Amino acid sequence: MENVLQRNCVRLGGSPEGRPMMFAHGFGCDQEMWRLVVPEFEPDHRIVLFDHVGSGNSDLSAYDRTKYNSLRGYASDIVEICRELDLSDVVFVGHSVSAMIGVLALQEAPEIFGGLVMIGPSPRYVDDGDYVGGFSRTDIAGLLDALDANHLGWSAQMAPVIMGTPDQPELAAELTNSFCRTDPDITRHFARVTFLSDNRADLPGVAVPTLVLQCTQDVIAPEVVGRYVHEHIAGSVFTQLAATGHCPHLSAPEETAAAIRAFLPG
């Protein structure tokens, strides 16, 4: 079996003796997306960065459609990485879909994790009865069909919408390039698994200190969704950021880092 650290392109930094912080990127992204936030935590935390299999510099040959047909496949990788590094009391920082992957990893190995930071989380993207996810079934079907039809065109169109920072076009360009670098078949599969997932029933099982970071005007995970997550994780902290869009770790790294820092024990 190949080394899990190579498979997920794991990079370690920060203070080796510090409390571990593991940063998990969202759909279509990679570990580079954390570069503006991580320096804040390097002096007193052990930093663990990685790429989900199928993203960034991960080993694409390790992509197994059956394993990754559920977010639990990604969660099991995270647990494997932590066990390989013999980590405990980990603060898991997950952006977007990785916030829910973190919930599932915690479910699988509660002894590993001591805190959870969810940036723009959504337990279900599709509206369902009284639940508002922000997208209708038709919306999601259209989004997935467009991705199937034209990966590069979809990336160029969606990235500025997801980033939500028209005054910082360079960030939308970075996200577009990130989407375009990923293998189209893997991207399409990961999109389906992400946008059709439903992890609402997993939220009440979260029993570690949890921070829900909610952006302003986030089209992917609107405020009503963030508040739903907060209400269904007992004792969680809800912080509304002034940052707009879905990627505050890129568009407002200082505000994002400060909110995470305020949540962590002094």
C-alpha positions as CSV (number, residue, x, y, z in Angstrom):
1,M,0.0,0.0,0.0
2,E,1.4,3.4,-0.9
3,N,2.3,5.9,1.7
4,V,-0.8,7.9,2.7
5,L,1.3,11.0,3.1
6,Q,2.4,10.8,-0.5
7,R,-1.0,9.9,-1.8
8,N,-2.5,13.1,-0.3
9,C,0.6,15.3,-0.8
10,V,0.7,16.0,2.9
11,R,2.9,18.9,4.0
12,L,3.8,19.6,7.6
13,G,4.9,23.0,9.1
14,G,4.6,25.2,12.1
15,S,5.6,24.2,15.6
16,P,6.2,20.4,15.9
17,E,5.3,20.5,19.6
18,G,2.2,22.7,19.1
19,R,-1.5,21.5,19.0
20,P,-2.1,20.1,15.5
21,M,-4.3,22.1,13.0
22,M,-5.3,20.3,9.9
23,F,-6.6,22.4,6.9
24,A,-8.9,20.8,4.3
25,H,-9.7,22.6,1.0
26,G,-13.0,22.7,-0.8
27,F,-14.2,21.4,-4.1
28,G,-12.0,22.3,-7.1
29,C,-9.3,23.7,-4.8
30,D,-6.0,22.5,-3.2
31,Q,-3.9,23.2,-0.1
32,E,-2.4,26.4,-1.7
33,M,-5.7,28.1,-0.9
34,W,-4.6,28.2,2.8
35,R,-1.4,30.1,2.3
36,L,-2.7,33.4,3.5
37,V,-4.2,32.1,6.7
38,V,-1.7,29.4,7.9
39,P,1.1,31.8,8.9
40,E,-1.0,33.2,11.7
41,F,-1.0,29.7,13.4
42,E,2.5,28.5,12.6
43,P,4.2,29.9,15.7
44,D,2.1,27.8,18.1
45,H,0.5,25.0,16.1
46,R,1.7,22.0,14.1
47,I,0.3,22.6,10.6
48,V,-1.0,19.8,8.5
49,L,-1.8,20.6,4.8
50,F,-3.0,18.1,2.2
51,D,-4.8,17.6,-1.1
52,H,-7.9,15.4,-1.4
53,V,-7.3,12.5,-3.8
54,G,-8.2,13.8,-7.2
55,S,-7.1,17.4,-6.3
56,G,-3.9,19.4,-6.4
57,N,-0.8,17.3,-6.3
58,S,-2.4,14.2,-4.9
59,D,-1.8,10.8,-6.5
60,L,-4.5,10.7,-9.2
61,S,-4.0,7.0,-9.7
62,A,-5.3,6.5,-6.1
63,Y,-8.7,7.9,-7.2
64,D,-11.3,5.1,-6.8
65,R,-14.8,6.0,-8.0
66,T,-16.4,3.5,-5.6
67,K,-14.5,4.8,-2.6
68,Y,-15.1,8.4,-3.4
69,N,-18.7,7.9,-4.3
70,S,-19.4,9.2,-0.8
71,L,-17.9,11.9,1.3
72,R,-17.0,9.1,3.7
73,G,-14.2,8.1,1.4
74,Y,-12.5,11.4,1.9
75,A,-13.1,11.3,5.6
76,S,-11.4,7.9,5.9
77,D,-8.3,9.4,4.2
78,I,-8.2,12.2,6.8
79,V,-8.4,9.7,9.6
80,E,-5.6,7.6,7.9
81,I,-3.4,10.7,7.6
82,C,-3.9,11.6,11.3
83,R,-3.1,8.0,12.4
84,E,0.0,7.9,10.2
85,L,1.2,11.1,11.9
86,D,0.0,9.9,15.4
87,L,-2.0,13.0,15.9
88,S,-4.5,13.8,18.6
89,D,-6.5,16.8,19.8
90,V,-6.5,18.0,16.2
91,V,-8.3,21.2,15.3
92,F,-9.8,20.4,11.9
93,V,-10.4,23.4,9.7
94,G,-12.7,22.5,6.7
95,H,-13.8,24.8,3.9
96,S,-17.1,24.2,2.1
97,V,-17.6,20.5,1.5
98,S,-14.6,19.7,3.7
99,A,-16.5,21.0,6.7
100,M,-18.9,18.1,6.3
101,I,-16.0,15.7,5.5
102,G,-14.6,16.8,8.9
103,V,-17.9,15.9,10.6
104,L,-17.7,12.4,9.1
105,A,-14.0,12.0,10.0
106,L,-14.8,13.0,13.6
107,Q,-17.6,10.4,13.6
108,E,-15.2,7.7,12.4
109,A,-12.4,8.5,14.9
110,P,-13.6,10.8,17.7
111,E,-10.5,10.2,19.7
112,I,-8.4,12.1,17.1
113,F,-10.2,15.5,17.0
114,G,-10.5,18.2,19.6
115,G,-12.0,21.0,17.7
116,L,-13.8,21.8,14.4
117,V,-13.8,25.0,12.3
118,M,-16.4,25.0,9.5
119,I,-15.9,27.7,6.8
120,G,-19.0,28.1,4.6
121,P,-20.5,24.7,5.6
122,S,-23.6,23.2,4.0
123,P,-25.0,19.8,5.1
124,R,-27.3,19.7,2.1
125,Y,-27.3,22.1,-0.9
126,V,-30.7,21.1,-2.3
127,D,-33.9,22.5,-0.7
128,D,-36.0,19.8,0.9
129,G,-39.4,20.5,2.4
130,D,-38.9,23.2,5.1
131,Y,-35.1,22.9,4.8
132,V,-33.5,25.7,2.7
133,G,-30.2,24.7,1.1
134,G,-30.1,27.5,-1.4
135,F,-30.6,25.4,-4.5
136,S,-33.6,23.7,-6.1
137,R,-33.2,20.3,-7.6
138,T,-33.5,21.9,-11.0
139,D,-30.7,24.4,-10.1
140,I,-28.3,21.5,-9.1
141,A,-29.2,19.5,-12.2
142,G,-28.5,22.5,-14.4
143,L,-25.2,23.1,-12.6
144,L,-24.1,19.5,-13.0
145,D,-25.2,19.3,-16.7
146,A,-23.3,22.5,-17.5
147,L,-20.2,21.0,-15.8
148,D,-20.6,17.8,-17.9
149,A,-21.0,19.8,-21.1
150,N,-18.1,22.2,-20.7
151,H,-15.7,21.9,-17.8
152,L,-13.5,24.9,-18.7
153,G,-16.5,27.1,-19.6
154,W,-18.2,26.1,-16.4
155,S,-15.1,26.9,-14.4
156,A,-14.7,30.4,-16.0
157,Q,-18.4,31.2,-15.4
158,M,-18.8,29.8,-11.8
159,A,-15.5,30.8,-10.2
160,P,-16.3,34.6,-10.0
161,V,-19.8,33.8,-8.6
162,I,-18.4,31.5,-6.0
163,M,-15.6,33.9,-5.0
164,G,-18.1,36.7,-4.7
165,T,-15.4,39.5,-4.7
166,P,-15.9,41.5,-7.9
167,D,-13.4,44.1,-6.6
168,Q,-10.7,41.4,-6.5
169,P,-10.8,39.8,-10.0
170,E,-7.4,38.2,-9.4
171,L,-9.0,35.9,-6.9
172,A,-11.7,34.7,-9.3
173,A,-8.9,34.1,-11.8
174,E,-7.0,32.0,-9.3
175,L,-10.1,29.9,-8.5
176,T,-10.9,29.5,-12.3
177,N,-7.3,28.2,-12.8
178,S,-7.7,25.9,-9.9
179,F,-10.9,24.4,-11.3
180,C,-9.3,24.1,-14.7
181,R,-6.3,22.2,-13.4
182,T,-8.3,19.4,-12.0
183,D,-9.1,16.3,-14.0
184,P,-12.5,16.9,-15.7
185,D,-13.8,13.4,-15.0
186,I,-12.8,13.5,-11.3
187,T,-14.2,17.1,-11.0
188,R,-17.6,16.0,-12.4
189,H,-17.7,13.0,-10.0
190,F,-16.7,15.1,-7.0
191,A,-19.3,17.7,-7.9
192,R,-22.1,15.1,-8.0
193,V,-21.0,13.6,-4.6
194,T,-20.7,17.1,-3.1
195,F,-23.9,18.8,-4.4
196,L,-26.1,15.7,-3.9
197,S,-24.9,14.9,-0.4
198,D,-27.1,15.1,2.7
199,N,-25.3,15.2,6.0
200,R,-28.0,16.9,8.1
201,A,-28.4,13.8,10.3
202,D,-24.6,13.8,11.1
203,L,-24.6,17.3,12.7
204,P,-26.1,16.4,16.2
205,G,-23.3,13.9,16.7
206,V,-20.6,16.5,16.7
207,A,-19.3,16.7,20.3
208,V,-16.2,18.9,20.1
209,P,-16.0,22.7,20.3
210,T,-17.1,23.9,16.9
211,L,-16.9,27.2,15.1
212,V,-19.2,28.0,12.2
213,L,-17.8,30.8,10.0
214,Q,-20.4,32.4,7.8
215,C,-19.7,34.8,5.0
216,T,-21.9,37.6,3.8
217,Q,-23.6,37.1,0.4
218,D,-22.4,33.5,0.0
219,V,-24.3,32.0,-3.0
220,I,-23.0,28.5,-2.2
221,A,-23.8,28.4,1.5
222,P,-26.2,31.2,2.4
223,E,-26.6,32.5,5.9
224,V,-29.8,30.4,6.6
225,V,-27.6,27.3,6.0
226,G,-24.9,28.4,8.3
227,R,-27.4,29.1,11.0
228,Y,-29.0,25.6,10.5
229,V,-25.5,24.0,11.0
230,H,-25.0,26.1,14.2
231,E,-28.4,25.2,15.6
232,H,-27.9,21.5,15.0
233,I,-24.4,21.3,16.6
234,A,-24.9,21.8,20.4
235,G,-22.7,24.5,21.9
236,S,-21.3,25.6,18.5
237,V,-20.2,29.2,18.0
238,F,-21.6,31.2,15.0
239,T,-19.5,34.0,13.6
240,Q,-20.7,36.2,10.8
241,L,-17.8,37.5,8.7
242,A,-17.9,40.8,6.8
243,A,-16.2,39.0,4.0
244,T,-18.3,38.4,1.0
245,G,-18.4,35.2,-1.2
246,H,-17.5,31.7,-0.4
247,C,-13.7,31.8,0.1
248,P,-12.9,34.2,2.9
249,H,-9.5,32.5,3.5
250,L,-8.5,34.0,0.2
251,S,-10.5,37.2,0.1
252,A,-10.3,38.2,3.7
253,P,-7.5,36.1,5.3
254,E,-6.9,38.4,8.3
255,E,-10.5,38.5,9.3
256,T,-10.8,34.7,8.8
257,A,-7.6,34.0,10.9
258,A,-8.7,36.4,13.6
259,A,-12.1,34.6,13.9
260,I,-10.4,31.2,14.2
261,R,-7.9,32.6,16.7
262,A,-10.6,34.0,18.9
263,F,-12.3,30.6,18.9
264,L,-9.2,28.7,20.0
265,P,-8.3,28.4,23.6
266,G,-5.9,31.2,24.6
